[in-house]
Amino acid sequence: MVTPEMINEALRDVMDPEVQMNIVDLGLIREVRVEEDQIQIKMVLTVPGCPLARYLFWKVQEKVEAVSEGKRVTVELLDEPWVPPWMERLVEG
């Protein structure tokens, strides 16, 4: 059975080439939802109009499909600002 944890682990292999960090630790993955027949991924980009948007979208799709057990995979790019994870901790702290 596919779990969100399995998907996040697979997505740790997707590196953002501009910052040399995986997209999970970078905080680009906002939501992973596993349903009976599909997997939904919601993600953001580091900057609006990111030149690597298509590349990252394709890599996420590819990695999730590899562990999807035949479920339909949808990836949605959210139109919201990205805040580095370390900045979120400063704001909360």
C-alpha positions as MATLAB code, in Angstrom:
seq = 'MVTPEMINEALRDVMDPEVQMNIVDLGLIREVRVEEDQIQIKMVLTVPGCPLARYLFWKVQEKVEAVSEGKRVTVELLDEPWVPPWMERLVEG';
ca = [
       0.000    0.000    0.000;
       1.306    3.425   -0.966;
       1.666    5.910    1.882;
       2.474    9.633    1.943;
       5.712    8.742    3.723;
       6.749    6.472    0.820;
       6.025    9.244   -1.645;
       7.973   11.835    0.338;
      10.894    9.427    0.537;
      10.828    8.975   -3.253;
      10.644   12.750   -3.725;
      13.802   13.234   -1.646;
      15.642   12.083   -4.786;
      14.404   15.165   -6.667;
      16.983   17.912   -6.298;
      16.448   21.583   -7.045;
      19.526   22.210   -9.221;
      19.697   25.887   -8.278;
      20.141   25.296   -4.541;
      21.385   21.674   -4.502;
      18.776   20.550   -1.976;
      15.976   18.027   -2.310;
      12.491   19.438   -2.811;
      11.048   17.822    0.337;
      13.605   19.333    2.722;
      13.402   22.574    0.765;
       9.698   22.767    1.597;
       8.376   22.709   -1.965;
       5.971   19.822   -1.333;
       2.887   21.253    0.369;
       0.576   18.237    0.309;
       0.646   14.543   -0.504;
      -2.749   12.880   -0.636;
      -3.155    9.157   -1.318;
      -6.669    8.080   -2.236;
      -8.106    4.776   -3.413;
      -7.445    5.392   -7.105;
      -5.162    8.413   -7.216;
      -2.270   10.294   -5.655;
      -2.347   14.083   -5.508;
       0.741   16.203   -5.007;
       0.582   19.939   -4.363;
       3.818   21.865   -4.625;
       5.224   25.368   -4.880;
       8.282   26.771   -6.617;
      11.101   28.774   -5.068;
      10.368   31.801   -7.270;
       7.455   32.844   -9.496;
       8.205   32.011  -13.108;
      10.907   29.544  -12.069;
      12.799   28.436  -15.189;
      12.975   24.913  -13.752;
       9.209   24.562  -13.255;
       8.708   22.044  -16.074;
      11.752   20.024  -15.035;
      10.651   19.819  -11.383;
       7.050   19.037  -12.367;
       8.229   16.203  -14.632;
      10.627   14.780  -12.012;
       7.909   14.798   -9.323;
       5.490   13.057  -11.700;
       8.143   10.476  -12.619;
       9.185    9.680   -9.026;
       5.620    9.388   -7.740;
       4.516    7.210  -10.664;
       7.405    4.846   -9.873;
       5.888    4.071   -6.439;
       2.197    4.658   -7.275;
       1.192    0.996   -7.696;
      -0.832    1.977  -10.760;
      -2.748    4.843   -9.171;
      -3.321    7.970  -11.257;
      -0.870   10.718  -10.291;
      -1.693   14.420  -10.434;
       0.758   17.188   -9.623;
      -0.524   20.701   -8.992;
       1.691   23.778   -8.896;
       0.246   26.157   -6.327;
       0.327   29.889   -6.854;
       1.592   30.761   -3.396;
       4.899   32.115   -2.162;
       7.605   29.754   -1.013;
       9.181   30.487    2.346;
      12.381   28.606    3.218;
      11.768   26.081    6.036;
      14.381   27.732    8.264;
      12.534   31.057    7.922;
       9.258   29.403    8.993;
      10.961   28.254   12.199;
      12.210   31.797   12.893;
       8.719   33.238   12.459;
       7.153   30.552   14.701;
       9.898   30.783   17.332;
];
